[in-house]
């Protein structure tokens, strides 16, 4: 019998790929934690995992977070090192609120699946979540409940990036009532301006997007609600104490008054205590 969760998470042949089940706000929270430990530089994956509350960079929750961060173009990696991309740095820069909002819009439209949806609904009223979920169900090969979760993540991302106006109309350039100046960030990774981060040739960009889409699908394949759970520490943590080790570390000091017992009774009592 086919595993329902796997079927729900991994698109079958012919379906689009790369639809996350966690949105931009979740990615931003993870980016803020990376900023705390890496700043403008790089840090080890394990150090970042510890900052997130784990003991090492492994497990389903870790892979899902990295996939979402990569999908929104918020990180850069070099071997076992990880850091924020220029876009990621702009996203967490709370000292520049206008630039931060623009970075959110750029990040949202850097994810291919979200960029496609924005292009589809730009300038029109956003449909109800249930209607949007039906579309995603059949375009991305998801189960109904998973598609609904993906739809909610997308809508929440639009609101987080202030890309829905008061009439519930999608605005790719942002809500006209809350406009912010254009932001351009130069780096070795490319130039951020307007919609997406451009890196290398069109062929390289396509290959990168395909790889990112596959990573997102795989990250949520094992458990469609993987990010509903916090990263947990391994059972082998230093702070973990087994019941056996706990027992062995306990010492008891007992004083017995045997003055009222006969000699043979005292011997019996002492022998019984020795056997414990």
Backbone torsions as a table, in degrees:
resi	resn	phi	psi	omega
1	UNK	NA	139.2	-177.1
2	UNK	-72.6	137.6	178.2
3	UNK	-70.6	120.2	-175.3
4	UNK	-64.7	-41.0	-178.2
5	UNK	-63.1	-42.9	-179.8
6	UNK	-65.1	-41.5	178.9
7	UNK	-62.5	-37.7	-178.3
8	UNK	-68.7	-33.1	-171.2
9	UNK	-93.0	-36.3	-176.9
10	UNK	-100.6	116.6	-179.4
11	UNK	-62.2	141.5	176.1
12	UNK	-79.7	173.5	-177.7
13	UNK	-54.7	132.1	177.3
14	UNK	96.1	-12.4	179.5
15	UNK	-92.8	155.9	174.6
16	UNK	-68.3	159.7	-178.5
17	UNK	-128.3	165.1	172.5
18	UNK	87.4	33.1	178.0
19	UNK	-98.4	113.0	-177.8
20	UNK	-78.5	157.0	176.4
21	UNK	-103.9	3.3	174.3
22	UNK	-130.4	139.6	-172.2
23	UNK	-98.4	-163.6	-173.3
24	UNK	-64.5	-38.4	-178.8
25	UNK	-62.5	-39.7	177.6
26	UNK	-63.5	-42.1	178.6
27	UNK	-64.6	-38.7	-179.8
28	UNK	-65.3	-40.3	177.6
29	UNK	-59.3	-42.5	179.0
30	UNK	-68.3	-35.4	178.7
31	UNK	-66.1	-37.3	177.9
32	UNK	-62.0	-40.6	178.2
33	UNK	-65.8	-35.4	177.6
34	UNK	-68.7	-38.6	177.8
35	UNK	-60.0	-39.1	-177.3
36	UNK	-59.5	-34.0	-174.7
37	UNK	-104.5	-25.5	-176.2
38	UNK	-105.7	-28.1	-174.9
39	UNK	54.1	-127.2	-178.1
40	UNK	-88.6	-0.9	-177.5
41	UNK	-105.8	-148.8	-178.4
42	UNK	-124.2	156.3	174.5
43	UNK	-139.5	169.4	179.8
44	UNK	-76.4	152.5	176.9
45	UNK	-57.9	-41.1	-179.1
46	UNK	-65.0	-39.1	178.5
47	UNK	-63.5	-39.8	178.7
48	UNK	-68.0	-38.8	178.0
49	UNK	-60.5	-42.3	177.9
50	UNK	-62.3	-40.1	178.1
51	UNK	-61.3	-30.4	179.0
52	UNK	-83.7	-8.0	177.2
53	UNK	107.6	6.2	178.1
54	UNK	-102.3	-177.7	177.4
55	UNK	-106.3	-20.7	177.9
56	UNK	-157.2	164.7	-175.6
57	UNK	-83.3	78.3	178.4
58	UNK	-159.9	168.4	178.4
59	UNK	99.8	164.4	-175.6
60	UNK	-64.3	-42.2	-179.4
61	UNK	-64.0	-39.0	178.1
62	UNK	-63.6	-48.6	-178.7
63	UNK	-61.9	-38.1	180.0
64	UNK	-65.2	-42.6	179.6
65	UNK	-64.8	-42.5	179.8
66	UNK	-65.7	-39.5	179.5
67	UNK	-62.6	-42.3	179.6
68	UNK	-67.2	-43.4	177.5
69	UNK	-61.1	-42.2	179.6
70	UNK	-69.0	-37.7	-179.6
71	UNK	-60.1	-38.4	179.4
72	UNK	-88.9	7.6	177.0
73	UNK	61.8	38.6	-176.2
74	UNK	-97.1	-10.0	-177.0
75	UNK	-129.2	162.3	169.8
76	UNK	-130.6	147.7	-178.4
77	UNK	-131.6	146.4	176.3
78	UNK	-140.8	100.2	-176.7
79	UNK	64.0	-122.4	179.2
80	UNK	-97.6	18.5	178.7
81	UNK	-105.4	149.6	-179.7
82	UNK	-141.4	144.8	178.0
83	UNK	-155.2	171.8	178.3
84	UNK	-80.0	138.9	172.4
85	UNK	-73.4	168.8	175.3
86	UNK	-55.0	-38.0	177.1
87	UNK	-65.1	-41.0	177.9
88	UNK	-63.4	-38.7	178.5
89	UNK	-65.0	-39.4	177.8
90	UNK	-67.5	-34.2	-177.8
91	UNK	-65.6	-35.0	-176.9
92	UNK	-96.0	2.8	-177.2
93	UNK	-82.2	83.6	-177.3
94	UNK	-68.9	-12.1	177.5
95	UNK	-75.5	-11.4	177.9
96	UNK	-127.4	78.6	-175.7
97	UNK	-56.8	-40.8	-179.2
98	UNK	-64.7	-45.1	178.3
99	UNK	-66.0	-32.6	178.7
100	UNK	-64.8	-42.1	178.7
101	UNK	-65.7	-42.1	178.1
102	UNK	-62.9	-38.6	178.0
103	UNK	-63.7	-36.9	178.1
104	UNK	-62.7	-43.5	180.0
105	UNK	-66.2	-38.9	178.1
106	UNK	-64.5	-44.4	-179.8
107	UNK	-63.0	-44.3	-178.4
108	UNK	-58.4	-43.0	-177.3
109	UNK	-87.0	2.2	172.1
110	UNK	-82.0	-18.4	176.8
111	UNK	-87.3	120.3	-171.4
112	UNK	-55.2	-46.3	-177.1
113	UNK	-62.8	-39.6	179.3
114	UNK	-71.7	-38.9	178.9
115	UNK	-61.7	-39.4	178.0
116	UNK	-63.3	-42.6	-179.3
117	UNK	-67.7	-40.6	177.9
118	UNK	-61.7	-43.5	179.1
119	UNK	-62.3	-35.2	-179.8
120	UNK	-68.2	-41.8	-172.9
121	UNK	-102.7	-1.2	-176.9
122	UNK	-54.9	125.4	178.3
123	UNK	82.8	3.0	178.9
124	UNK	-124.7	163.3	-179.9
125	UNK	-69.8	134.2	179.8
126	UNK	-68.6	130.0	179.4
127	UNK	-68.8	165.7	176.4
128	UNK	-60.9	154.6	-177.5
129	UNK	-57.4	-39.6	-178.4
130	UNK	-64.6	-36.8	178.4
131	UNK	-69.8	-44.5	178.1
132	UNK	-62.1	-39.9	179.7
133	UNK	-62.2	-38.8	178.3
134	UNK	-62.2	-42.4	177.0
135	UNK	-60.1	-47.2	-178.7
136	UNK	-65.8	-35.1	180.0
137	UNK	-57.2	-43.8	-174.7
138	UNK	-92.4	-20.0	176.6
139	UNK	-83.5	-33.2	-175.1
140	UNK	-111.8	3.3	176.5
141	UNK	66.0	41.4	-178.7
142	UNK	-102.0	157.6	168.9
143	UNK	-71.1	157.8	-174.0
144	UNK	-57.3	-44.3	-177.1
145	UNK	-69.2	-34.9	178.5
146	UNK	-70.8	-40.6	178.3
147	UNK	-61.8	-37.1	178.6
148	UNK	-66.2	-39.2	178.0
149	UNK	-65.7	-39.7	177.8
150	UNK	-65.6	-38.9	178.8
151	UNK	-63.7	-43.2	178.9
152	UNK	-63.2	-40.2	179.2
153	UNK	-62.7	-39.9	179.6
154	UNK	-67.0	-47.2	-179.5
155	UNK	-62.4	-42.9	178.2
156	UNK	-63.2	-34.1	178.1
157	UNK	-67.4	-42.1	176.8
158	UNK	-59.4	-44.6	-179.7
159	UNK	-66.9	-38.7	179.5
160	UNK	-63.5	-34.5	179.9
161	UNK	-90.4	6.1	179.2
162	UNK	54.4	50.6	-178.8
163	UNK	-113.3	18.8	174.3
164	UNK	-128.8	127.3	-177.8
165	UNK	-87.0	-174.3	-176.1
166	UNK	-65.2	-20.2	178.7
167	UNK	-95.1	11.9	-180.0
168	UNK	65.7	30.6	178.3
169	UNK	-97.5	135.1	179.7
170	UNK	-75.1	132.3	179.8
171	UNK	-126.6	108.7	-177.3
172	UNK	-63.5	-28.7	-179.9
173	UNK	-94.3	4.4	177.7
174	UNK	106.5	162.0	178.5
175	UNK	-64.5	119.4	-179.1
176	UNK	-55.7	-26.0	-179.9
177	UNK	-76.4	-15.0	-179.2
178	UNK	-135.8	68.0	-176.8
179	UNK	-87.2	145.1	177.7
180	UNK	-129.2	154.6	-177.2
181	UNK	-67.1	156.9	178.8
182	UNK	-68.4	142.7	-178.9
183	UNK	-121.8	131.1	176.0
184	UNK	-122.2	130.6	-178.7
185	UNK	-124.7	121.0	179.3
186	UNK	-96.3	142.6	177.0
187	UNK	-166.2	174.7	176.3
188	UNK	-66.6	-16.9	-179.6
189	UNK	-84.9	-10.5	-179.3
190	UNK	132.5	-170.0	-179.6
191	UNK	-119.4	128.2	178.0
192	UNK	-92.2	120.3	179.3
193	UNK	-156.9	112.1	178.2
194	UNK	83.4	-113.0	-169.7
195	UNK	-80.4	-67.4	-167.1
196	UNK	-131.4	168.8	176.1
197	UNK	-83.6	119.0	-178.4
198	UNK	-96.0	125.3	-177.6
199	UNK	-131.7	116.6	174.5
200	UNK	66.6	-159.2	-178.1
201	UNK	-76.0	168.3	-179.7
202	UNK	-63.0	-36.1	177.9
203	UNK	-63.7	-40.8	179.3
204	UNK	-67.7	-39.1	178.8
205	UNK	-63.3	-43.1	179.9
206	UNK	-62.7	-43.4	-180.0
207	UNK	-64.5	-39.5	179.0
208	UNK	-66.0	-41.0	179.4
209	UNK	-66.4	-39.4	178.0
210	UNK	-63.0	-43.3	-179.8
211	UNK	-65.5	-40.3	178.7
212	UNK	-64.6	-42.1	178.5
213	UNK	-61.6	-43.4	179.3
214	UNK	-64.7	-38.7	179.5
215	UNK	-64.3	-41.2	178.4
216	UNK	-63.1	-44.1	-179.7
217	UNK	-63.6	-42.9	179.9
218	UNK	-67.9	-36.6	-177.0
219	UNK	-63.2	-34.4	-178.3
220	UNK	-101.4	9.3	-176.4
221	UNK	-71.7	-41.4	-175.1
222	UNK	-69.1	-34.1	-176.5
223	UNK	-155.6	113.4	-176.6
224	UNK	-63.9	-18.5	-179.2
225	UNK	-114.7	31.4	-174.2
226	UNK	-58.2	-34.5	-177.7
227	UNK	-85.2	0.7	172.3
228	UNK	-74.2	-17.7	-178.0
229	UNK	-105.1	145.4	177.5
230	UNK	-76.7	154.4	172.2
231	UNK	-60.8	136.7	-178.1
232	UNK	-116.3	153.1	178.9
233	UNK	-78.9	150.7	179.9
234	UNK	-66.4	150.0	176.4
235	UNK	-60.5	-21.9	-178.0
236	UNK	-87.6	15.2	178.8
237	UNK	-55.9	152.9	178.3
238	UNK	-59.8	-35.7	-177.0
239	UNK	-77.5	-6.1	-178.3
240	UNK	-82.4	130.7	-179.7
241	UNK	-123.7	125.1	178.9
242	UNK	-77.6	165.0	-179.4
243	UNK	-64.2	-35.7	180.0
244	UNK	-65.6	-45.5	-178.6
245	UNK	-67.3	-33.7	179.2
246	UNK	-64.4	-42.1	179.9
247	UNK	-64.3	-39.3	-175.3
248	UNK	-71.6	-19.8	-177.7
249	UNK	-90.1	-0.3	-177.9
250	UNK	-98.7	128.3	178.0
251	UNK	-118.6	136.9	-179.8
252	UNK	-112.6	136.5	176.0
253	UNK	-116.0	116.9	-175.3
254	UNK	-127.1	134.4	175.9
255	UNK	-108.7	124.0	-178.8
256	UNK	-111.2	136.6	175.5
257	UNK	-101.0	104.2	-176.8
258	UNK	-105.8	16.1	-174.7
259	UNK	-66.5	-23.9	-177.5
260	UNK	-93.0	4.6	-179.1
261	UNK	-102.6	150.0	174.0
262	UNK	-69.4	163.9	-177.2
263	UNK	-59.7	-45.4	-178.7
264	UNK	-65.5	-31.3	178.5
265	UNK	-71.0	-37.5	177.6
266	UNK	-62.3	-42.0	178.9
267	UNK	-61.2	-43.7	179.6
268	UNK	-62.3	-41.3	-179.5
269	UNK	-64.7	-43.8	-178.6
270	UNK	-66.2	-39.9	178.1
271	UNK	-64.5	-37.3	178.7
272	UNK	-66.5	-38.4	179.2
273	UNK	-69.1	-35.5	178.5
274	UNK	-64.7	-29.0	-177.7
275	UNK	-82.2	-7.7	-177.8
276	UNK	-78.4	NA	NA
